């Protein structure tokens, strides 16, 4: 897929800054054209361009420049939240790989929330059908050791972090003193890097800027794709 991505604009950043101050339907309706032109349109172009580049490290990446596919909805689900603000105050983009459903596959995430930007890979929270598969892969001597090496390498690469540890104890059925007990306590597994908004945001160079950082984290994505998502799909 070809793309005409030329970068986001100063108006993209301004939209999110102003929405944070005016999180209501009246303001959003008045600025809908700004949202469509400076957020949605370049986001679609970025997804197409990023998807093409990511083929180098994730050959079957799905980059679908549509809302509820690679573009997350701006509307918040407020049904079970005390915060009734109707809109998210950040842009989230998701490109995923594997046979699983969109949010049940490992993928690569782009998050813009002025004054910062965040890139991530992995699965923030494991769906129930993946959690047991993940734990078995961590417990396995070969795949578990490979994951430890991947995490160590990412965490030593600079400002990258690996998160997802959730439970206080190693889950029942595993040695409480398991050498990979920290990973067994996870309910998700993701790597991420955050920074201030770079100048590249405003040019086509953003795609290569992101690719450079995704490359560092990609081994974690591939481990999840091959050892968790793919194996869960065979059950």
N, C-alpha and C positions, 0 to 999 in steps of 0.2 A: 504494500500500500504506500503510495506516495503522499507527501504532506507538504503543506505550505507553512509549517510552523516557523514563525519569525520571533518568537519570544512572547512572554507576557508583557503587560504594560504597567506604567505607573498607576493607571486607573484600576488595574486588577488589584493592586495592593491597597489603594485608597478605598475600593469597595469594601474589602474585608475590615479595614480599620473603622469605617463609618458604620458598617452593619453592627459591629460590636457595641457601638454607642447607641444605635437605633434599632434594636432587635424587635421590630414589630411589623405587622403586615402593611400598614399604611406607608411606612418608609420604603419597604421592599417594593411595593407596587409602583411607587414613584420612581424607583431606580431600576426597574426591571430591564429596561433597554441597556443600561450600563452593565448589568449582570450578564445578559445574553451576549453582548458584544465583547466585553473585556474579561469575562470569566469562562463562560461555556464555550464560546467559539475557539479561543486559543487552547483551552483544555482539550477539546476534541483533536485539534491539530497536534498538540503535544503527545497525546496518547498514541496517535498513528505513527508519529516520528520515533517515539521511544520504543514502541513495539517493534519497529523495523530494526532498530539498533540492538535491541535485546535478543534478537534471534542468534546473535553471536554467543551468548552465554546461556540462553534458555530457548532452544530451538522451537519448542511448541507453545511459546508464550501466546496467551490470548489477550489482545489489546483491542477492545471493542469500544469505540468512542461514542457511547450512548449512556444516558442516565440509567442507573441501576445495573449497569455493566461495569465499564471501567470508570465511569463518573458516579461518585456517590451522590445521592440526593441531598439537596441543601436543607430540606425540611427535617426537623427533629421529630422523633417519636416521643411525645410528651405524656403518653398514657399512664406510665408508671413512674413519672419523674416529678419531683417537687418543683423543679425548674420548668416553667411553662413557656420559656422563650421559644418562639416558633422556628428559628433558623439556626443552623450550625454557623459558627464564626470562623470556619476554616474550609479550605478546599482539599478534598481527599480523592486521590486517583488510585486505582487498583488494577494491576495486570497480573494474571495468574496463569499457572501451568499445571497440567495434570488432568486425569480423567474425572476427578471429583467435581462437585458443584462449585460454583464461583467462590463462595465463602467457606468451602470445605477443602480448598486446595491451597497449597503454598503459593505465595506470590510476592510481588514487589510493589511497594506502596510509596506514594508521593504525597506529602502533606505540607500545604502552605498556610501559615497562620502568622501574619505579621506581628512582630518583626523577625520571625524565624521561619526556617524550612526544615523539614525532617524527611529522611529517606529510610525505608525499612524493608526487610524481607522476612518471610516466614509465615507463621500462623499465630495471631495474637492470642486466641483461645481455641483449644482443640474441641471440635464437636465430640459428642459422646462416642461416636463410632470410630474416632481416631485415637482417643486417649489410651485405650488398652494396647493398640498397635504401637503407638509411640513408646510406651513403657517397655514393651517387649523388645523393641529395637534398641533402647538404651541399655537394657539388661544383657542383651547379646554381646558376647565378647568382641566380635569383629565390628559390628555396626556401632556399638556403644563407644568403643575406643576411637573409631573414626570421628564420631561426633565430638568427643572431648578434644581431639586435635583441631577440629574446625573451630570450635568455640575459642580455644586458646589463641589460635592464629588471628581470629577477628579481633579479639579483645586486646591483642598486642599491636594492632595495626594503626593505632592512633586514638581518635575520639569516638571509636565505635563501642557499643555496648550490646550485650546479649541478655535478654530478660525473659521472664515467664515463670520464675519460681513463685509458687503460690501456697503450697501446703507446708505446714510446720513439720510434718513427719513424713518419712518414706512410706509410701502406700503399703497397705497390708498385702502380704504374699511375697515381699522382697526383704532381703537382709537389711535390718535397720542400720547396719554399718556398711552398706553397699558402697563400693568405691566411687560410684556415680550417683550417690544418693541425692546430691544437689540437683541433678538433672531429672531424677525420678520425682522430685517434688514439684516439678513444673505442671501447669495446666495449659500451657501454651509455650511457644518457642519462637522468638523473633530477635533479629539483630537490627540495630538502628544507629543512625548518626544524625546529629542536629547541628545547625549552624545559623548564623545570621543570614538574611537574604543576600545571596551573592549577586554581583553585577550580571552574571550570566543569565539570571532569570529573565532579563529583558532582551535576550538575543537568541538566535538558533543554537548558540554554544551551550545552552542549558542541557541539551540532550547528551552531549559528550561529558559535561560536568557530572550529570547523574550517572551515566554509564560507568565512569571511573570509580564511583563509590559503590555502585551496585556490584561491580566485579569483585570487590573485597568481600562482600557479604554473600555473594551467589553460592559458595559451597554449602552454606547452611540451607538455603532454599533447595538446592539439588538433593541434599541429604533427606530433607523432609519429603520432597517429591518422590524419591525412589524408595525410601525405607518406611514411609508412613502412608502417604496418600495412595501410592500405587498398590501397596500390599493390602490396604483396607478395601480397595476396589476389587481385589481378587477373592475376598471372603464371601 
